[in-house]
Amino acid sequence: MEPWTLRRVTVRDLDVALRERGNGPPVLLVHGNASSSVWWEPTLDRVPHTWHWLAPDLRGRGETIGPSAGWTIPSLARDLVGVL
């Protein structure tokens, strides 16, 4: 089974760090407010490759680079839509 990978995607004003694995329909994994996508690494080690698993670092967390302002639910939702 292929390992998960870490890559970067540009979403509006952010350089988003994104852990991902697999191919197929996307599944978005969203970490909690005091965490990062690192929290999902044990899960990504075990999931089937028949789905496209996406675990981004949210604005201001983990390895995502960009403005730390705008931590509202609507702005975080827009960031996640941009990742998809």
Backbone torsions as a table, in degrees:
resi	resn	phi	psi	omega
1	MET	NA	136.2	-178.5
2	GLU	-66.5	145.5	177.5
3	PRO	-76.8	166.4	174.2
4	TRP	-76.7	158.1	-180.0
5	THR	-125.2	155.7	174.5
6	LEU	-110.7	125.1	175.9
7	ARG	-139.6	175.4	-179.3
8	ARG	-121.4	140.7	174.9
9	VAL	-130.7	148.1	177.5
10	THR	-94.8	124.5	178.6
11	VAL	-128.3	107.6	-177.8
12	ARG	51.1	-110.8	-176.1
13	ASP	-99.7	17.3	-175.9
14	LEU	-121.6	149.1	168.0
15	ASP	-105.7	97.4	-170.0
16	VAL	-89.8	127.4	171.2
17	ALA	-81.3	135.4	-172.1
18	LEU	-140.0	119.9	171.5
19	ARG	-92.3	135.8	-178.0
20	GLU	-149.1	163.0	179.9
21	ARG	-160.5	145.8	170.7
22	GLY	86.6	178.6	178.9
23	ASN	-135.1	155.7	178.6
24	GLY	118.0	-158.2	-179.4
25	PRO	-60.8	139.4	-177.9
26	PRO	-75.8	144.8	171.6
27	VAL	-127.6	120.1	-177.7
28	LEU	-94.5	122.0	177.6
29	LEU	-104.4	119.5	-175.7
30	VAL	-113.6	122.8	179.7
31	HIS	-78.0	166.3	178.2
32	GLY	-75.3	172.9	-174.3
33	ASN	-63.7	-33.3	-176.7
34	ALA	-101.5	29.3	-174.3
35	SER	-136.6	-163.8	174.5
36	SER	-152.0	-178.1	-179.2
37	SER	-66.6	-14.9	175.7
38	VAL	-55.4	-31.9	179.4
39	TRP	-56.9	-29.4	-176.6
40	TRP	-88.5	-6.4	-176.5
41	GLU	-54.6	-46.4	178.5
42	PRO	-60.9	-34.2	177.6
43	THR	-68.8	-45.5	-179.1
44	LEU	-63.2	-24.9	177.2
45	ASP	-70.7	-16.7	-172.3
46	ARG	-117.8	-11.4	-173.5
47	VAL	-76.5	153.0	178.5
48	PRO	-70.8	149.0	-177.8
49	HIS	-80.2	0.7	-178.4
50	THR	-81.4	-0.5	173.6
51	TRP	-122.8	155.5	177.4
52	HIS	-98.9	98.8	-176.9
53	TRP	-84.8	127.8	-178.4
54	LEU	-125.3	123.1	179.2
55	ALA	-130.1	90.2	-179.1
56	PRO	-84.5	155.6	167.9
57	ASP	-83.6	124.8	179.1
58	LEU	-68.6	162.9	176.8
59	ARG	-47.2	125.2	177.0
60	GLY	80.2	7.5	-178.3
61	ARG	-126.9	154.8	174.8
62	GLY	55.1	-130.3	-175.5
63	GLU	-101.8	10.2	177.1
64	THR	-73.3	133.3	-177.0
65	ILE	-113.4	128.2	177.9
66	GLY	162.7	-174.1	-178.4
67	PRO	-57.6	135.4	178.1
68	SER	-87.8	-8.2	177.1
69	ALA	-79.6	163.1	175.6
70	GLY	85.4	32.4	-179.6
71	TRP	-83.5	59.7	176.4
72	THR	-103.9	159.0	178.4
73	ILE	-58.0	-45.2	178.1
74	PRO	-60.6	-39.5	-179.2
75	SER	-70.0	-38.3	176.9
76	LEU	-64.9	-39.3	177.7
77	ALA	-63.2	-42.5	177.7
78	ARG	-62.5	-39.2	176.8
79	ASP	-60.4	-44.5	-178.8
80	LEU	-66.6	-39.7	176.0
81	VAL	-61.5	-39.8	178.0
82	GLY	-63.2	-35.3	177.0
83	VAL	-65.3	-41.9	-179.8
84	LEU	-67.0	NA	NA
